[in-house]
């Protein structure tokens, strides 16, 4: 018997959880047969086998999957091959390829984070992506993930990314020898181009910052030409606090070649270094409209408003009501959070200002300060003003001042029936938020709002009903679903899901059948139950196959406008991948992508295309129903578009917002705004936020050939997606 344990030790043992070969083949066969209908556990079991057969099988099956969900599950499983000598290269080569080449943002993130989650090989592949000719956004994201796991052994590589001239392969004579040798080889691949990216350099700096003493750091700040890198250097200097910091920050604030948001960041550093002494400089810069972008002006006002200094408060209060509109707005912002009665009295004079932006900001500040003496003047504005956005701001301000009493509730009921869309939508929102929507009259107004002709009003009413969180709101929401399609149906389905946990999304008939079966016994979800159900619902959503996509952005809306930049710069070439190769023209790539997404829109979906350069040129005056004929007509119109002129982003966005049926806007542009009523990016952002506060339009954006904050802001503010195509 003593020989039995020794005999057993000679037998080959399987790794815990490993599949026997026949079980692996059975799971691979199941995945081939069921494809997108297979369970995620099958993919995990295959990956846990850890063999080359398992890795090759998953990589092969990836291309045959139609849904984003199943492709993502395969990408999530591939990091399990880390350390499996015979299989890991197959798995990580695939993650590397997908991370570099896919335009789907969900799959790209899954591939890159998969590499980051694999400690043995993944970080090396991330480094290869950073050094590759991949799209800028891909390289930057790979660098972000690499830095999250930064170790002392990475210092030399970070140094090469921060100072590219330190790389051996950056030396001209060695590059020349390599090219000559490659040219002599018959089958040598063409040489790929890798551009130096400011964002990669800026990310590489913090892990190695302590290698540089103060003197070297100061020298680099003064000589650095890349704004993002200079910003990273300044942040490091702020932590060290040398006496030269204020001088360098001041130089950056006054540097007209810097982007506005970077000058605003430098303003914060300067204010923290000098305190109230910056007031004179900030006030002087704020007056200069042509050289001071709105984002910097707003940041300087915020910094001054946050200073608990009596001298600064008096100096900024003296500015109220004086100068040009941009100076008046700056002075108003400087008083934000100041409860002084005398100051608020001076602020109230802005109610009579001729500039609508000054008026709206004045109303906001009076509401935030709950300034009771302004109530009568605000009430008069509510009766006579014809600016919809101003009316909505007045309504919200009165709610703060009145404190939500019965009189306020009556005012909301009246406003909910207004013909002014922004006022009407704001009133419905306030009915839900304030609790007045729970009364019989308030609830009736919200239910009536669900049937309004304007889809944005229906959305505001639906969201307000959700805020009430009462079982009685479910029936009218389900009833309304029977008349909706596209994004409104999806929005109602999402609201009902958050209330009940039922997974029917935009399927109106399923909701109706469920409600008929449930009757009056509707039970709302407890808040703690929602997270798990949301994860399950996201899985179901990703399992759906959507043909309509624009540079990886899925287009689910049935009321969508595509806004296309055709300015002169769209004739520039996208970056070529190889030395000596020409890249595609931006306009050609954009038109190709636009034509295919229009072709794949759902039948009957409402859509339009607005092209813009110095002018704004819509395909149709309003959205048209998608059909074979309209898609063909639009395709022919797109094909004829050429590129010339300036970049009138603001007016093109206004044209899209002017269509009352639109619920989704997709914008592609390749440059900063240069013509139109507004060209300063932060001013455009502020105005679009005002337009959209009571509309709920989602804005997706594509930056072609560069990085533009205005496009990032538009997507971020509206809950849309932003992608880059370089």
URBELCOR-V520670 format. One line per field, one symbol per residue. ss: DSSP state (h for helix, s for strand, l for the rest). A space follows every 50 residues. Layout:
ss = ???
This chain:
ss = lhhhhhhhhlllllllllllhhhhhhhhhhhhhhhhhllhhhhhhhhhhl lhhhhhhhhhhhlllllhhhhhhhhhhhhhhllllllhhhhhhhhhhhhh hlllhhhhhhhhhhhhlllllhhhhhhhhhlllllhhhhhhhhhhhhhll lhhhhhhhhhhhlhhhlhhhlhhhhhhhhhhhhhlllllllslllllhhh hhhhhhhhhhhllhhhhhhhhhhlllhhhhhhhhhhhhhhllllhhhhhh hhhllllllhhhhhhhhhhhhhhhhhhhhhhhhhhhhllllllhhhhhhh hhhhhllllhhhhhhhhlllllllhhhhhhhhhhllllllhhhhhhhhhh hhlllhhhhhhhhhhhhhlllhhhhhhhhhhhhhlllhhhhhhhhhhhhh hhlllhhhhhhhhhhlllllhhhhhhhhhhhhhhlhhhlhhhhhhhhhhl llllhhhhhhhhhhhhhhllllhhhhhhhhhllllhhhhhhhhhhhhhhh lllllllhhhhhhhhhhhllllllllhhhhhhhhhhhhhhhhhlllllss llssllllsssssssllhhhhlsllllsllllllshhhhhhhhhhhhhhl lllllssssssslllssslllllssllhhhhhhhhhhhhlllllllllhh hhhhhhhhlllllsssssslllllllllllhhhhhhhhhhhhlllllsss ssssllllhhhhhhhhhhlllssssl
